[in-house]
Amino acid sequence: MESSNPLDTLKILTGTQAIDAYKALSDNNRRQILHALRARRMSTLELVEFLSEKDPKKEVKPQTVRYHIKELEKCGLVTQDGYEPAGTNGDSHIMQKLWRATAENVFITTGAMDGLPDRNGYDLDKTLDIVSTMRQLGLSFTDEKEVQEITENFAKRDKLHMRGIEFAKENLRDVCEIDPKLYVVFRRILGLVRLSEKDYKDYWKLSRNITDALREAYKRGEGKNPRVY
């Protein structure tokens, strides 16, 4: 049975949760587990089999996988999503937990990266340190609360837009043939057009709050940036 709780499109992590996520994703097994749980719900034993197939020479123990899941759950990257009967045929009376990823994309937002492990060349895949990038662009934030408010508004706005995009897909299904580039453009536009009146107003209110906050942070910034009037 598929999950009744679809993945969020975007999850933004801040503060200690962001630092925990960064550390968690420094382990290759955890990154592979996260990739697997983006695709579908899986039990601990299924994840053991999955990792064993990835590296047949390496012994993968259930307790090790449980530890990895615990670390991913602690920082909000995975969550428990129901139960299913254990056993090969699913005919056991013993129930086992099912796990899934919480989002398709994870954004780590924190400037407190001191003491974290080096990346060692690996790609975090769909993970971005938003605040560091913004600071490189010259934006200056007053405190962590301001950063959290901006990123939460990003997440709220994204959820509203994705709600509209689901409606937009209904319109586009009726189009017999359309250029892929036009499909993307019209899906984005219809994703806003098809929103309810309340969601539409909330979307633009959030957009204004985000851009106003970033504009002020940009004006406070120093460095090579032009003056903003």
N, CA and C atoms as a LAMMPS dump frame, in Angstrom:
ITEM: TIMESTEP
0
ITEM: NUMBER OF ATOMS
687
ITEM: BOX BOUNDS ff ff ff
-5.0000000000000000e+02 5.0000000000000000e+02
-5.0000000000000000e+02 5.0000000000000000e+02
-5.0000000000000000e+02 5.0000000000000000e+02
ITEM: ATOMS id mol type element x y z
1 1 1 N 0.849 -1.203 0
2 1 2 C 0 0 0
3 1 3 C 0.877 1.243 0
4 2 1 N 0.559 2.199 -0.884
5 2 2 C 1.352 3.409 -0.953
6 2 3 C 0.994 4.34 0.201
7 3 1 N 1.917 5.249 0.489
8 3 2 C 1.713 6.196 1.569
9 3 3 C 0.59 7.164 1.225
10 4 1 N -0.211 7.497 2.23
11 4 2 C -1.258 8.504 2.037
12 4 3 C -0.702 9.893 2.311
13 5 1 N 0.572 9.961 2.725
14 5 2 C 1.224 11.233 3.015
15 5 3 C 2.339 11.469 2.007
16 6 1 N 2.068 12.177 0.904
17 6 2 C 3.099 12.389 -0.114
18 6 3 C 4.245 13.234 0.416
19 7 1 N 5.408 13.11 -0.218
20 7 2 C 6.567 13.886 0.177
21 7 3 C 6.316 15.372 -0.057
22 8 1 N 6.852 16.195 0.835
23 8 2 C 6.857 17.622 0.578
24 8 3 C 7.818 17.89 -0.574
25 9 1 N 7.56 18.918 -1.328
26 9 2 C 8.484 19.288 -2.394
27 9 3 C 9.768 19.854 -1.803
28 10 1 N 9.632 20.611 -0.732
29 10 2 C 10.781 21.289 -0.145
30 10 3 C 10.722 21.219 1.371
31 11 1 N 11.855 20.915 1.988
32 11 2 C 11.967 20.959 3.436
33 11 3 C 13.182 21.806 3.782
34 12 1 N 12.995 22.787 4.654
35 12 2 C 14.078 23.685 5.032
36 12 3 C 14.454 23.431 6.48
37 13 1 N 15.732 23.161 6.71
38 13 2 C 16.232 22.871 8.043
39 13 3 C 17.08 24.037 8.545
40 14 1 N 16.869 24.421 9.804
41 14 2 C 17.614 25.528 10.377
42 14 3 C 18.221 25.107 11.709
43 15 1 N 19.128 25.936 12.218
44 15 2 C 19.698 25.735 13.551
45 15 3 C 20.386 24.398 13.739
46 16 1 N 20.185 23.807 14.924
47 16 2 C 20.853 22.543 15.248
48 16 3 C 20.373 21.41 14.345
49 17 1 N 19.123 21.466 13.908
50 17 2 C 18.606 20.427 13.013
51 17 3 C 19.357 20.453 11.686
52 18 1 N 19.693 21.648 11.213
53 18 2 C 20.453 21.775 9.967
54 18 3 C 21.857 21.206 10.132
55 19 1 N 22.494 21.493 11.259
56 19 2 C 23.843 20.987 11.51
57 19 3 C 23.813 19.462 11.628
58 20 1 N 22.804 18.925 12.324
59 20 2 C 22.661 17.468 12.441
60 20 3 C 22.473 16.831 11.061
61 21 1 N 21.695 17.496 10.199
62 21 2 C 21.466 16.963 8.855
63 21 3 C 22.757 16.947 8.049
64 22 1 N 23.522 17.998 8.16
65 22 2 C 24.795 18.069 7.446
66 22 3 C 25.699 16.925 7.877
67 23 1 N 25.772 16.691 9.179
68 23 2 C 26.601 15.599 9.693
69 23 3 C 26.059 14.244 9.234
70 24 1 N 24.744 14.098 9.29
71 24 2 C 24.127 12.819 8.905
72 24 3 C 24.431 12.484 7.448
73 25 1 N 24.392 13.489 6.587
74 25 2 C 24.594 13.265 5.163
75 25 3 C 26.06 13.106 4.782
76 26 1 N 26.959 13.207 5.771
77 26 2 C 28.374 12.957 5.478
78 26 3 C 28.654 11.465 5.35
79 27 1 N 27.661 10.635 5.73
80 27 2 C 27.807 9.177 5.648
81 27 3 C 27.144 8.671 4.368
82 28 1 N 27.887 7.912 3.575
83 28 2 C 27.386 7.439 2.287
84 28 3 C 26.166 6.526 2.442
85 29 1 N 26.169 5.661 3.454
86 29 2 C 25.025 4.758 3.664
87 29 3 C 23.743 5.547 3.93
88 30 1 N 23.859 6.615 4.692
89 30 2 C 22.67 7.419 4.998
90 30 3 C 22.166 8.142 3.759
91 31 1 N 23.081 8.596 2.926
92 31 2 C 22.653 9.242 1.683
93 31 3 C 21.925 8.239 0.792
94 32 1 N 22.435 6.994 0.743
95 32 2 C 21.775 5.971 -0.07
96 32 3 C 20.405 5.622 0.5
97 33 1 N 20.3 5.549 1.823
98 33 2 C 19.009 5.28 2.467
99 33 3 C 18.021 6.392 2.137
100 34 1 N 18.48 7.637 2.214
101 34 2 C 17.604 8.771 1.911
102 34 3 C 17.131 8.721 0.466
103 35 1 N 18.033 8.4 -0.475
104 35 2 C 17.643 8.274 -1.882
105 35 3 C 16.571 7.196 -2.047
106 36 1 N 16.769 6.06 -1.386
107 36 2 C 15.828 4.946 -1.501
108 36 3 C 14.454 5.328 -0.959
109 37 1 N 14.439 6.043 0.168
110 37 2 C 13.172 6.405 0.801
111 37 3 C 12.48 7.567 0.106
112 38 1 N 13.168 8.233 -0.801
113 38 2 C 12.497 9.218 -1.648
114 38 3 C 11.632 8.505 -2.677
115 39 1 N 12.082 7.315 -3.082
116 39 2 C 11.37 6.575 -4.122
117 39 3 C 10.115 5.897 -3.578
118 40 1 N 10.229 5.273 -2.388
119 40 2 C 9.069 4.585 -1.814
120 40 3 C 9.31 4.284 -0.344
121 41 1 N 8.229 3.891 0.341
122 41 2 C 8.353 3.465 1.734
123 41 3 C 9.086 2.138 1.807
124 42 1 N 9.907 1.975 2.834
125 42 2 C 10.639 0.723 2.985
126 42 3 C 10.79 0.409 4.475
127 43 1 N 10.877 -0.891 4.77
128 43 2 C 11.129 -1.333 6.136
129 43 3 C 12.632 -1.391 6.366
130 44 1 N 13.025 -1.609 7.62
131 44 2 C 14.446 -1.725 7.942
132 44 3 C 15.074 -2.89 7.19
133 45 1 N 14.38 -4.024 7.142
134 45 2 C 14.925 -5.198 6.461
135 45 3 C 15.063 -4.962 4.95
136 46 1 N 14.118 -4.225 4.382
137 46 2 C 14.224 -3.904 2.955
138 46 3 C 15.425 -3.007 2.69
139 47 1 N 15.694 -2.115 3.634
140 47 2 C 16.851 -1.231 3.493
141 47 3 C 18.155 -2.012 3.659
142 48 1 N 18.134 -3.031 4.523
143 48 2 C 19.306 -3.9 4.664
144 48 3 C 19.596 -4.58 3.325
145 49 1 N 18.547 -5.113 2.699
146 49 2 C 18.71 -5.771 1.397
147 49 3 C 19.177 -4.774 0.336
148 50 1 N 18.639 -3.577 0.388
149 50 2 C 19.006 -2.539 -0.577
150 50 3 C 20.49 -2.194 -0.477
151 51 1 N 20.979 -1.976 0.742
152 51 2 C 22.388 -1.628 0.932
153 51 3 C 23.298 -2.811 0.607
154 52 1 N 22.833 -4.014 0.898
155 52 2 C 23.623 -5.213 0.594
156 52 3 C 23.803 -5.376 -0.91
157 53 1 N 22.755 -5.045 -1.674
158 53 2 C 22.854 -5.127 -3.13
159 53 3 C 23.814 -4.076 -3.679
160 54 1 N 23.868 -2.931 -2.998
161 54 2 C 24.771 -1.873 -3.43
162 54 3 C 26.233 -2.273 -3.255
163 55 1 N 26.503 -3.016 -2.177
164 55 2 C 27.881 -3.441 -1.894
165 55 3 C 27.855 -4.87 -1.362
166 56 1 N 27.793 -5.873 -2.253
167 56 2 C 27.672 -7.285 -1.855
168 56 3 C 28.821 -7.775 -0.962
169 57 1 N 29.977 -7.131 -1.046
170 57 2 C 31.135 -7.571 -0.259
171 57 3 C 31.058 -7.116 1.197
172 58 1 N 30.174 -6.196 1.462
173 58 2 C 30.078 -5.623 2.802
174 58 3 C 28.868 -6.189 3.547
175 59 1 N 29.085 -6.623 4.793
176 59 2 C 27.988 -7.131 5.615
177 59 3 C 27.2 -5.962 6.195
178 60 1 N 25.915 -5.967 5.943
179 60 2 C 25.049 -4.904 6.447
180 60 3 C 24.14 -5.498 7.521
181 61 1 N 24.233 -4.978 8.726
182 61 2 C 23.455 -5.507 9.851
183 61 3 C 22.218 -4.636 10.103
184 62 1 N 21.11 -5.259 10.493
185 62 2 C 19.887 -4.492 10.774
186 62 3 C 20.091 -3.415 11.829
187 63 1 N 20.884 -3.711 12.879
188 63 2 C 21.085 -2.714 13.933
189 63 3 C 21.831 -1.484 13.405
190 64 1 N 22.713 -1.718 12.412
191 64 2 C 23.421 -0.589 11.81
192 64 3 C 22.461 0.287 11.014
193 65 1 N 21.568 -0.345 10.26
194 65 2 C 20.583 0.404 9.477
195 65 3 C 19.635 1.157 10.406
196 66 1 N 19.241 0.52 11.505
197 66 2 C 18.364 1.195 12.475
198 66 3 C 19.04 2.445 13.03
199 67 1 N 20.341 2.349 13.26
200 67 2 C 21.088 3.511 13.767
201 67 3 C 21.091 4.629 12.725
202 68 1 N 21.333 4.272 11.463
203 68 2 C 21.336 5.282 10.402
204 68 3 C 19.962 5.953 10.293
205 69 1 N 18.899 5.147 10.374
206 69 2 C 17.542 5.697 10.289
207 69 3 C 17.289 6.658 11.447
208 70 1 N 17.748 6.273 12.632
209 70 2 C 17.56 7.125 13.811
210 70 3 C 18.233 8.478 13.611
211 71 1 N 19.442 8.466 13.034
212 71 2 C 20.163 9.717 12.799
213 71 3 C 19.438 10.574 11.753
214 72 1 N 18.903 9.954 10.727
215 72 2 C 18.165 10.686 9.698
216 72 3 C 16.837 11.208 10.231
217 73 1 N 16.206 10.418 11.095
218 73 2 C 14.937 10.837 11.69
219 73 3 C 15.147 12.004 12.644
220 74 1 N 16.243 11.975 13.377
221 74 2 C 16.535 13.011 14.373
222 74 3 C 16.611 14.399 13.743
223 75 1 N 17.12 14.466 12.527
224 75 2 C 17.26 15.781 11.88
225 75 3 C 16.148 16.054 10.86
226 76 1 N 15.102 15.229 10.873
227 76 2 C 13.922 15.516 10.069
228 76 3 C 13.989 15.109 8.622
229 77 1 N 14.948 14.241 8.25
230 77 2 C 15.074 13.835 6.856
231 77 3 C 14.196 12.636 6.511
232 78 1 N 13.904 11.774 7.493
233 78 2 C 12.999 10.644 7.276
234 78 3 C 12.005 10.581 8.421
235 79 1 N 10.905 9.876 8.19
236 79 2 C 9.893 9.724 9.23
237 79 3 C 9.223 8.364 9.099
238 80 1 N 8.701 7.871 10.206
239 80 2 C 7.956 6.616 10.139
240 80 3 C 6.631 6.864 9.428
241 81 1 N 6.223 5.915 8.589
242 81 2 C 4.996 6.084 7.811
243 81 3 C 4.232 4.763 7.767
244 82 1 N 3.688 4.363 8.901
245 82 2 C 2.847 3.184 8.963
246 82 3 C 3.591 1.9 9.276
247 83 1 N 2.842 0.785 9.188
248 83 2 C 3.364 -0.549 9.476
249 83 3 C 2.91 -1.512 8.382
250 84 1 N 3.593 -2.647 8.316
251 84 2 C 3.143 -3.736 7.469
252 84 3 C 3.574 -5.05 8.111
253 85 1 N 2.895 -6.154 7.802
254 85 2 C 3.28 -7.447 8.38
255 85 3 C 4.693 -7.83 7.962
256 86 1 N 5.445 -8.374 8.901
257 86 2 C 6.796 -8.83 8.603
258 86 3 C 6.726 -10.177 7.871
259 87 1 N 7.846 -10.645 7.381
260 87 2 C 7.883 -11.939 6.697
261 87 3 C 7.86 -11.776 5.19
262 88 1 N 8.291 -12.811 4.501
263 88 2 C 8.41 -12.776 3.042
264 88 3 C 7.067 -12.559 2.355
265 89 1 N 6.03 -13.245 2.834
266 89 2 C 4.715 -13.171 2.195
267 89 3 C 3.771 -12.197 2.885
268 90 1 N 4.283 -11.52 3.91
269 90 2 C 3.44 -10.581 4.628
270 90 3 C 2.337 -11.23 5.423
271 91 1 N 2.546 -12.514 5.79
272 91 2 C 1.504 -13.236 6.509
273 91 3 C 1.802 -13.372 7.992
274 92 1 N 2.805 -12.631 8.466
275 92 2 C 3.164 -12.692 9.873
276 92 3 C 2.265 -11.779 10.698
277 93 1 N 2.082 -12.154 11.975
278 93 2 C 1.319 -11.3 12.89
279 93 3 C 2.2 -10.194 13.463
280 94 1 N 3.485 -10.289 13.232
281 94 2 C 4.422 -9.275 13.712
282 94 3 C 4.451 -8.127 12.708
283 95 1 N 4.279 -6.916 13.223
284 95 2 C 4.263 -5.748 12.35
285 95 3 C 5.622 -5.053 12.377
286 96 1 N 6.047 -4.562 11.221
287 96 2 C 7.309 -3.838 11.136
288 96 3 C 7.061 -2.409 10.656
289 97 1 N 7.888 -1.497 11.142
290 97 2 C 7.735 -0.095 10.778
291 97 3 C 8.151 0.14 9.327
292 98 1 N 7.474 1.096 8.699
293 98 2 C 7.846 1.544 7.367
294 98 3 C 8.364 2.976 7.458
295 99 1 N 9.356 3.267 6.637
296 99 2 C 9.992 4.585 6.674
297 99 3 C 9.902 5.243 5.299
298 100 1 N 9.901 6.561 5.292
299 100 2 C 9.93 7.308 4.04
300 100 3 C 10.681 8.614 4.262
301 101 1 N 11.154 9.2 3.162
302 101 2 C 11.775 10.521 3.239
303 101 3 C 10.688 11.564 3.476
304 102 1 N 11.055 12.682 4.056
305 102 2 C 10.063 13.724 4.338
306 102 3 C 9.9 14.71 3.19
307 103 1 N 10.899 14.779 2.295
308 103 2 C 10.81 15.753 1.2
309 103 3 C 11.689 15.343 0.028
310 104 1 N 11.33 15.844 -1.139
311 104 2 C 12.134 15.584 -2.335
312 104 3 C 13.416 16.409 -2.31
313 105 1 N 13.323 17.63 -1.823
314 105 2 C 14.468 18.532 -1.763
315 105 3 C 14.667 19.009 -0.334
316 106 1 N 15.907 19.019 0.118
317 106 2 C 16.236 19.454 1.466
318 106 3 C 17.191 20.631 1.381
319 107 1 N 16.822 21.75 1.992
320 107 2 C 17.684 22.922 2.035
321 107 3 C 18.204 23.088 3.461
322 108 1 N 19.515 23.122 3.595
323 108 2 C 20.148 23.35 4.897
324 108 3 C 20.443 24.837 5
325 109 1 N 19.875 25.5 5.994
326 109 2 C 20.032 26.942 6.117
327 109 3 C 20.656 27.285 7.448
328 110 1 N 21.947 27.464 7.448
329 110 2 C 22.635 27.891 8.655
330 110 3 C 23.987 28.442 8.278
331 111 1 N 24.434 29.449 9.019
332 111 2 C 25.76 29.978 8.787
333 111 3 C 26.754 29.389 9.765
334 112 1 N 26.268 28.619 10.745
335 112 2 C 27.133 28.068 11.796
336 112 3 C 27.716 26.739 11.357
337 113 1 N 28.666 26.783 10.427
338 113 2 C 29.238 25.565 9.878
339 113 3 C 30.602 25.219 10.485
340 114 1 N 31.047 25.98 11.476
341 114 2 C 32.343 25.701 12.081
342 114 3 C 32.344 24.337 12.75
343 115 1 N 33.415 23.597 12.563
344 115 2 C 33.556 22.308 13.232
345 115 3 C 32.866 21.167 12.543
346 116 1 N 32.222 21.429 11.402
347 116 2 C 31.561 20.357 10.683
348 116 3 C 32.572 19.601 9.84
349 117 1 N 32.322 18.336 9.534
350 117 2 C 33.267 17.562 8.737
351 117 3 C 33.4 18.115 7.33
352 118 1 N 34.589 17.936 6.728
353 118 2 C 34.799 18.371 5.356
354 118 3 C 33.927 17.556 4.422
355 119 1 N 33.613 18.098 3.269
356 119 2 C 32.755 17.414 2.313
357 119 3 C 33.474 16.26 1.622
358 120 1 N 34.796 16.321 1.568
359 120 2 C 35.573 15.248 0.945
360 120 3 C 35.138 14.961 -0.49
361 121 1 N 34.673 15.995 -1.165
362 121 2 C 34.376 15.847 -2.578
363 121 3 C 33.015 15.258 -2.9
364 122 1 N 32.233 14.835 -1.888
365 122 2 C 30.959 14.221 -2.237
366 122 3 C 29.891 15.286 -2.492
367 123 1 N 28.903 14.892 -3.253
368 123 2 C 27.81 15.788 -3.595
369 123 3 C 26.639 15.507 -2.668
370 124 1 N 26.173 16.525 -1.934
371 124 2 C 25.062 16.311 -1.007
372 124 3 C 23.74 16.08 -1.732
373 125 1 N 23.691 16.378 -3.053
374 125 2 C 22.515 16.077 -3.862
375 125 3 C 21.257 16.765 -3.354
376 126 1 N 20.884 17.796 -4.064
377 126 2 C 19.668 18.546 -3.753
378 126 3 C 19.727 19.198 -2.375
379 127 1 N 20.905 19.471 -1.874
380 127 2 C 21.046 20.107 -0.571
381 127 3 C 21.831 21.397 -0.754
382 128 1 N 21.387 22.463 -0.156
383 128 2 C 22.005 23.751 -0.388
384 128 3 C 22.108 24.545 0.903
385 129 1 N 23.295 25.119 1.149
386 129 2 C 23.457 26.014 2.286
387 129 3 C 23.047 27.406 1.817
388 130 1 N 21.777 27.713 1.971
389 130 2 C 21.214 28.943 1.415
390 130 3 C 21.863 30.186 2.014
391 131 1 N 22.025 30.19 3.324
392 131 2 C 22.504 31.395 3.987
393 131 3 C 23.929 31.738 3.576
394 132 1 N 24.791 30.747 3.499
395 132 2 C 26.171 31.013 3.079
396 132 3 C 26.206 31.618 1.692
397 133 1 N 25.365 31.089 0.796
398 133 2 C 25.305 31.628 -0.561
399 133 3 C 24.812 33.07 -0.548
400 134 1 N 23.79 33.345 0.249
401 134 2 C 23.263 34.699 0.331
402 134 3 C 24.314 35.657 0.865
403 135 1 N 25.101 35.198 1.85
404 135 2 C 26.138 36.064 2.408
405 135 3 C 27.233 36.329 1.397
406 136 1 N 27.517 35.333 0.544
407 136 2 C 28.499 35.54 -0.515
408 136 3 C 28.008 36.604 -1.498
409 137 1 N 26.696 36.7 -1.635
410 137 2 C 26.111 37.707 -2.519
411 137 3 C 26.019 39.07 -1.852
412 138 1 N 26.429 39.134 -0.58
413 138 2 C 26.455 40.407 0.109
414 138 3 C 25.291 40.666 1.04
415 139 1 N 24.382 39.713 1.204
416 139 2 C 23.242 39.905 2.105
417 139 3 C 23.696 39.753 3.552
418 140 1 N 23.15 40.579 4.412
419 140 2 C 23.504 40.544 5.828
420 140 3 C 22.237 40.397 6.659
421 141 1 N 22.193 39.374 7.518
422 141 2 C 21.006 39.093 8.331
423 141 3 C 21.228 39.525 9.772
424 142 1 N 20.168 40.036 10.39
425 142 2 C 20.295 40.548 11.752
426 142 3 C 20.475 39.436 12.775
427 143 1 N 19.736 38.323 12.593
428 143 2 C 19.845 37.212 13.535
429 143 3 C 19.25 35.949 12.913
430 144 1 N 19.354 34.828 13.646
431 144 2 C 18.855 33.546 13.157
432 144 3 C 17.337 33.563 12.992
433 145 1 N 16.65 34.367 13.82
434 145 2 C 15.194 34.446 13.732
435 145 3 C 14.764 35.004 12.378
436 146 1 N 15.495 36.01 11.895
437 146 2 C 15.173 36.598 10.587
438 146 3 C 15.364 35.572 9.477
439 147 1 N 16.465 34.819 9.566
440 147 2 C 16.743 33.789 8.572
441 147 3 C 15.642 32.739 8.569
442 148 1 N 15.238 32.303 9.757
443 148 2 C 14.219 31.268 9.863
444 148 3 C 12.892 31.743 9.284
445 149 1 N 12.542 32.999 9.534
446 149 2 C 11.277 33.532 9.019
447 149 3 C 11.286 33.568 7.495
448 150 1 N 12.417 33.971 6.909
449 150 2 C 12.525 34.032 5.453
450 150 3 C 12.383 32.636 4.853
451 151 1 N 13.111 31.678 5.42
452 151 2 C 13.086 30.333 4.854
453 151 3 C 11.731 29.655 5.061
454 152 1 N 11.07 29.934 6.175
455 152 2 C 9.736 29.374 6.387
456 152 3 C 8.748 29.945 5.367
457 153 1 N 8.906 31.218 5.026
458 153 2 C 8.051 31.825 4.013
459 153 3 C 8.31 31.206 2.641
460 154 1 N 9.588 30.902 2.357
461 154 2 C 9.914 30.195 1.124
462 154 3 C 9.153 28.875 1.052
463 155 1 N 9.187 28.127 2.162
464 155 2 C 8.55 26.816 2.188
465 155 3 C 7.031 26.925 2.031
466 156 1 N 6.421 27.9 2.713
467 156 2 C 4.97 28.093 2.619
468 156 3 C 4.566 28.47 1.196
469 157 1 N 5.34 29.353 0.587
470 157 2 C 5.025 29.776 -0.78
471 157 3 C 5.163 28.613 -1.761
472 158 1 N 6.196 27.791 -1.548
473 158 2 C 6.413 26.65 -2.434
474 158 3 C 5.262 25.66 -2.345
475 159 1 N 4.743 25.424 -1.134
476 159 2 C 3.62 24.508 -0.973
477 159 3 C 2.383 25.017 -1.694
478 160 1 N 2.144 26.327 -1.607
479 160 2 C 0.996 26.902 -2.299
480 160 3 C 1.137 26.728 -3.808
481 161 1 N 2.33 27.004 -4.32
482 161 2 C 2.546 26.888 -5.766
483 161 3 C 2.38 25.443 -6.223
484 162 1 N 2.904 24.499 -5.469
485 162 2 C 2.777 23.092 -5.837
486 162 3 C 1.315 22.652 -5.836
487 163 1 N 0.521 23.237 -4.96
488 163 2 C -0.917 22.933 -4.935
489 163 3 C -1.549 23.377 -6.249
490 164 1 N -1.152 24.558 -6.72
491 164 2 C -1.669 25.051 -7.988
492 164 3 C -1.173 24.245 -9.166
493 165 1 N 0.071 23.773 -9.098
494 165 2 C 0.639 22.992 -10.192
495 165 3 C -0.115 21.675 -10.379
496 166 1 N -0.589 21.093 -9.298
497 166 2 C -1.385 19.866 -9.415
498 166 3 C -2.652 20.133 -10.232
499 167 1 N -3.257 21.306 -10.013
500 167 2 C -4.43 21.683 -10.817
501 167 3 C -4.016 21.95 -12.26
502 168 1 N -2.844 22.589 -12.435
503 168 2 C -2.362 22.918 -13.772
504 168 3 C -2.152 21.661 -14.609
505 169 1 N -1.677 20.6 -13.977
506 169 2 C -1.445 19.348 -14.694
507 169 3 C -2.735 18.798 -15.284
508 170 1 N -3.859 19.069 -14.602
509 170 2 C -5.152 18.616 -15.115
510 170 3 C -5.445 19.274 -16.458
511 171 1 N -5.17 20.585 -16.555
512 171 2 C -5.378 21.296 -17.822
513 171 3 C -4.459 20.766 -18.916
514 172 1 N -3.196 20.557 -18.563
515 172 2 C -2.196 20.175 -19.548
516 172 3 C -2.371 18.746 -20.038
517 173 1 N -3.07 17.905 -19.271
518 173 2 C -3.334 16.535 -19.718
519 173 3 C -4.234 16.52 -20.953
520 174 1 N -5.045 17.575 -21.09
521 174 2 C -5.988 17.637 -22.213
522 174 3 C -5.334 18.146 -23.489
523 175 1 N -4.084 18.611 -23.376
524 175 2 C -3.375 19.11 -24.56
525 175 3 C -2.706 17.927 -25.251
526 176 1 N -3.063 17.693 -26.495
527 176 2 C -2.566 16.509 -27.204
528 176 3 C -1.061 16.552 -27.41
529 177 1 N -0.545 17.709 -27.804
530 177 2 C 0.875 17.806 -28.099
531 177 3 C 1.359 19.201 -27.745
532 178 1 N 2.483 19.28 -27.039
533 178 2 C 3.017 20.575 -26.621
534 178 3 C 4.522 20.462 -26.473
535 179 1 N 5.218 21.506 -26.878
536 179 2 C 6.674 21.536 -26.753
537 179 3 C 7.048 21.456 -25.274
538 180 1 N 8.05 20.633 -24.903
539 180 2 C 8.442 20.478 -23.488
540 180 3 C 8.749 21.795 -22.792
541 181 1 N 9.406 22.72 -23.517
542 181 2 C 9.733 24.008 -22.906
543 181 3 C 8.473 24.807 -22.621
544 182 1 N 7.506 24.753 -23.545
545 182 2 C 6.238 25.446 -23.324
546 182 3 C 5.452 24.8 -22.186
547 183 1 N 5.566 23.474 -22.088
548 183 2 C 4.873 22.76 -21.014
549 183 3 C 5.321 23.299 -19.659
550 184 1 N 6.632 23.448 -19.489
551 184 2 C 7.179 23.941 -18.219
552 184 3 C 6.7 25.362 -17.947
553 185 1 N 6.722 26.195 -18.988
554 185 2 C 6.3 27.589 -18.827
555 185 3 C 4.833 27.67 -18.431
556 186 1 N 3.961 26.957 -19.166
557 186 2 C 2.533 27.024 -18.877
558 186 3 C 2.18 26.348 -17.554
559 187 1 N 2.926 25.321 -17.191
560 187 2 C 2.672 24.692 -15.892
561 187 3 C 2.968 25.678 -14.767
562 188 1 N 4.047 26.451 -14.924
563 188 2 C 4.395 27.441 -13.909
564 188 3 C 3.329 28.529 -13.824
565 189 1 N 2.88 28.996 -14.992
566 189 2 C 1.876 30.058 -15.012
567 189 3 C 0.544 29.556 -14.463
568 190 1 N 0.093 28.41 -14.984
569 190 2 C -1.184 27.859 -14.529
570 190 3 C -1.14 27.473 -13.06
571 191 1 N 0.073 27.173 -12.565
572 191 2 C 0.223 26.85 -11.146
573 191 3 C -0.19 27.998 -10.25
574 192 1 N -0.101 29.211 -10.77
575 192 2 C -0.576 30.385 -10.033
576 192 3 C -2.017 30.72 -10.386
577 193 1 N -2.331 30.635 -11.667
578 193 2 C -3.675 30.984 -12.13
579 193 3 C -4.747 30.092 -11.495
580 194 1 N -4.427 28.818 -11.289
581 194 2 C -5.423 27.865 -10.797
582 194 3 C -5.579 27.864 -9.277
583 195 1 N -4.788 28.671 -8.579
584 195 2 C -4.932 28.743 -7.126
585 195 3 C -6.281 29.351 -6.739
586 196 1 N -6.778 28.973 -5.58
587 196 2 C -7.99 29.606 -5.062
588 196 3 C -7.684 31.07 -4.739
589 197 1 N -8.715 31.869 -4.549
590 197 2 C -8.51 33.295 -4.268
591 197 3 C -7.643 33.498 -3.028
592 198 1 N -7.933 32.728 -1.972
593 198 2 C -7.163 32.869 -0.738
594 198 3 C -5.713 32.467 -0.943
595 199 1 N -5.492 31.305 -1.577
596 199 2 C -4.126 30.84 -1.798
597 199 3 C -3.356 31.794 -2.702
598 200 1 N -4.051 32.357 -3.69
599 200 2 C -3.41 33.301 -4.612
600 200 3 C -2.924 34.544 -3.857
601 201 1 N -3.798 35.078 -2.999
602 201 2 C -3.416 36.262 -2.218
603 201 3 C -2.291 35.93 -1.244
604 202 1 N -2.384 34.745 -0.604
605 202 2 C -1.337 34.338 0.336
606 202 3 C 0.005 34.156 -0.373
607 203 1 N -0.04 33.613 -1.598
608 203 2 C 1.194 33.392 -2.363
609 203 3 C 1.922 34.71 -2.592
610 204 1 N 1.197 35.725 -3.057
611 204 2 C 1.842 37.001 -3.363
612 204 3 C 2.213 37.779 -2.112
613 205 1 N 1.46 37.578 -1.038
614 205 2 C 1.825 38.206 0.233
615 205 3 C 3.145 37.623 0.734
616 206 1 N 3.283 36.298 0.649
617 206 2 C 4.533 35.65 1.059
618 206 3 C 5.683 36.086 0.157
619 207 1 N 5.412 36.179 -1.138
620 207 2 C 6.443 36.608 -2.083
621 207 3 C 6.938 38.014 -1.746
622 208 1 N 6.005 38.903 -1.416
623 208 2 C 6.383 40.277 -1.066
624 208 3 C 7.191 40.294 0.234
625 209 1 N 6.768 39.501 1.203
626 209 2 C 7.502 39.443 2.476
627 209 3 C 8.931 38.949 2.264
628 210 1 N 9.079 37.932 1.393
629 210 2 C 10.405 37.373 1.114
630 210 3 C 11.293 38.402 0.433
631 211 1 N 10.782 39.01 -0.627
632 211 2 C 11.609 39.951 -1.383
633 211 3 C 11.913 41.21 -0.574
634 212 1 N 10.961 41.669 0.243
635 212 2 C 11.222 42.835 1.1
636 212 3 C 12.333 42.526 2.102
637 213 1 N 12.261 41.334 2.711
638 213 2 C 13.272 40.949 3.706
639 213 3 C 14.651 40.794 3.068
640 214 1 N 14.691 40.175 1.888
641 214 2 C 15.968 39.983 1.206
642 214 3 C 16.532 41.312 0.702
643 215 1 N 15.657 42.201 0.297
644 215 2 C 16.112 43.519 -0.145
645 215 3 C 16.76 44.275 1.006
646 216 1 N 16.138 44.211 2.196
647 216 2 C 16.711 44.879 3.363
648 216 3 C 18.046 44.238 3.743
649 217 1 N 18.12 42.91 3.669
650 217 2 C 19.369 42.214 3.984
651 217 3 C 20.452 42.588 2.978
652 218 1 N 20.058 42.793 1.728
653 218 2 C 21.005 43.178 0.68
654 218 3 C 21.523 44.592 0.922
655 219 1 N 20.628 45.489 1.337
656 219 2 C 21.008 46.878 1.602
657 219 3 C 21.935 46.959 2.816
658 220 1 N 21.765 46.049 3.78
659 220 2 C 22.647 46.026 4.955
660 220 3 C 24.014 45.442 4.628
661 221 1 N 24.091 44.657 3.548
662 221 2 C 25.317 43.947 3.214
663 221 3 C 26.448 44.866 2.8
664 222 1 N 27.654 44.336 2.897
665 222 2 C 28.842 45.084 2.507
666 222 3 C 29.587 44.321 1.435
667 223 1 N 30.569 44.959 0.782
668 223 2 C 31.38 44.259 -0.191
669 223 3 C 31.253 44.868 -1.566
670 224 1 N 31.147 44.009 -2.579
671 224 2 C 31.197 44.462 -3.968
672 224 3 C 29.825 44.79 -4.536
673 225 1 N 28.821 44.842 -3.698
674 225 2 C 27.458 45.02 -4.212
675 225 3 C 27.161 46.482 -4.522
676 226 1 N 26.385 46.721 -5.567
677 226 2 C 25.982 48.101 -5.864
678 226 3 C 25.001 48.605 -4.835
679 227 1 N 24.867 49.898 -4.724
680 227 2 C 23.905 50.467 -3.779
681 227 3 C 22.485 50.217 -4.28
682 228 1 N 21.604 49.957 -3.347
683 228 2 C 20.198 49.714 -3.695
684 228 3 C 19.37 50.875 -3.209
685 229 1 N 18.634 51.5 -4.112
686 229 2 C 17.819 52.65 -3.755
687 229 3 C 16.357 52.287 -3.672
